[in-house]
Amino acid sequence: LNPLLTLMSFIMGLLGGYLLIAATGIIKTADYLTGIQFAFNGYYITYSLMKTAVFSFIISSLSAYYGYNAIGGSLGVGRSATKAIVISSAMILIFNLILTRIML
């Protein structure tokens, strides 16, 4: 699901930029479209989708692990959720560095 949301955000960003320049007239719409085609690199889409898949796996697996091993009632669930969020955030930063070094 996350790679689909990433693709939708790409499309909405491009469409929003087009609507903004069409409404304000800052630049010509033909120049906007030419600039997008000139700067387009398909590898960046692949790179973004791969990062999204890795990050979603990290978030879901760590959250499931800490949620499954939660003990101590509702307070334990709260502590486990906090641990899952903190460790997921740290792992995303680490894997972002690793993936960027490998893929770019």
Secondary structure, DSSP 8 states (H G I E B T S, - for coil): -HHHHHHHHHHHHHHHHHHHHHHH-SS-HHHHHHHHHHH--HHHHHHHHHHHHHHHHHHHHHHHHHHHT--SHHHHHHHHHHHHHHHHHHHHHHHHHHHHHHH-
